[in-house]
């Protein structure tokens, strides 16, 4: 039922000669104003919105600071709070080394693709990584409590290296397993 408006105007007689009565536009605008009164304009950034935003930002900043300040607070039965220092507070250089290895470990973990066939292998490596992580935490506690020693620092770094090497081996094993699966599938096809 769609029609071309240009065609309709060509076919219709010209009405441009007719003039509207005087005051027609003013009467039309007056009726329009009565039917659709002007609505109040609300400022979207009024005082309450600004205050709520500031309170929200302060709250998020406080909780973010508490979450990432590097200390762990543990509440005991006697309601006393014990604060554990981070390794970075003991030695900034050790913190850089730790951050480097942990970033690489997390990167390698994020790159791995686990299939149902490789899940058992992956889970075994993850269990070993958890054991190494627990050993690392014990060494970190020893470092914090007894002070830095060459033996403890070397053990911490070796633990991080071992975890990263373990992930590299897991990556190689998963790659080999995937290659074997694809070659087996190609033979079956």
N, C-alpha and C positions, 0 to 999 in steps of 0.2 A: 504494500500500500504506500510505499515511499514514493514521493514525487519530487521532481527537480523544481526548486523554488524559482529558478531563473525562467523556466518554461511557464510557470504559473503567472509570473509578472508580465511576461510578453503577451499572454493570452488575455489577461484581464484588462478592462478598460482603464485608462489612466485616471487616477484619482488625485493626482498631485495638484490639480487646479483648485480643489476644495481647501478652504482655510478653516482652521479650528476657531471656535468662538473666543472672544477676548476673555482673558482671565481663566481659561481652561487649565492651563499649566498650574496656576496658583491653587485653584480648587482641587486639582488632582493631588498636589503635594500635601495640601491640608488634610484631605481624606486619608492619604497614605500615612501621615503622621499620627492620625487618630487610631488607625488600625494597627500600626506597628510603631509603638512609641520607642524612643531611643533607649537602649539598654545602658545600664551603668557600665562604665569601663573599669574593670578591676585591674589593679597593678599586680602583676604576677610576683613581684619581688617586694612585697610589703614587709613590715617590720617582723611579724611573726615567722614568716618563711626564712628570713635572714637569720633570726635568732635560732630557729630549729636547725638550720644548716651548720651554724657555728657549734652548737652543742654536739651535733652528730660528728663533726670533724674532730672536735676535742676528744670525744669518747673513743673514736677509732684510732686516733693518734696514741692515746694512753694505752689501749689494749695492744696496739701494734708494738709500742715501745716495750711493754711488759713481755710480749711473746718473743721478741728478737733481741733482748738486751744481753743474752749470753749467760745468764745465771739461771739456775733451776732452784725453785723453792719447793721444799718438801715439808709438809705439815706432819708432825708426829703426834702420838697420843697425848702428849703434855701440851699440845697446841703451841709448841715452840717452832719457829721457822729456821730451818738450816739451809744455808746458801752454799751451793757448790760452784766453784769458779770454773770458767771454761779454760781450755788449753791455750786459747789466744791471750788470756790474761797472764799466763805464766811466761809464754814466749811468742811474740808476734811473728817471728820467722817460722816457728813450728805451725802456727795457725795458717800461714800462707801455704806451706807444704801440705797440710791437712786439707785445706780447701781445694788445692789443685787436684789431689788424688781423689777426693770425694766427688768433685765435679766430673772427672773422667769416669769414675765408677758409675755414677748416675747416668752419664751420657751413654755408656756402653749398655747399661741395663735398658735404657729407653729404646735403643736401636734393635734389640733382640726381638725376633718374632717366634713365638712358641706355637707349635702345632700340636694336635693331640698325640701324635706319634713321638714328639720330642719332649712332652711335658714331664715324663718321669726323669729324664736326664736333667732337665732344667730344675726340677724340684730338688734333686740331689745336690746340684751346685748351689742352689739358694740355701739349703740347710748348712752347707759348709761355709757359705758367706755369713750366715747368722752366727755360727760358732766363732768365726774370726772377728765379727763385730763385737760379740760379747767379750772376747779376749782383749780387744782394743779398748773397750770401756774399762776393764780392770786395769790395764796399763795406764790409761788416762787418769784414773783415780789414784793410782800409785804415784804418778808424776805430780799430781796436784798436792797430795798429802805429804809425800816425803821430799818434794822438791825435785828440780830437774837433775837428772844424771845422764851420762852418756849412754849407758846401757838401756835405760828406759826410753830415751828419745830414739835410739836406733831400733829398738823393738817396735815402737809405734810406727816408724817409717817403714820398717820391714813388713809389718802387718798390712799397711795400706798397699804396698807394692804387691804383696801376695794376693790380696783381694783383687787388685786390678789384673794381675796375671791370670788369676783364676777365671775372671770374666773373659779375657782374651781366649783362653783355652775353651771355655764354654761356647764362645762365638764360633771358633773353628769347628768344634764338634757339631754344632747345630748346622753350620754350613755344609759339612761333610754329609750329615744325615739328610739334609734337603737335597743335595746332589744325588745321593743314592736313591732317594724316593723318586726324583724326577727321571732318573735313568731307568728305574724299575717300571715306572709308568709308561715310558716311551717303548720299552720292550713289550709290555702288555698290549700296547695299541696296535 
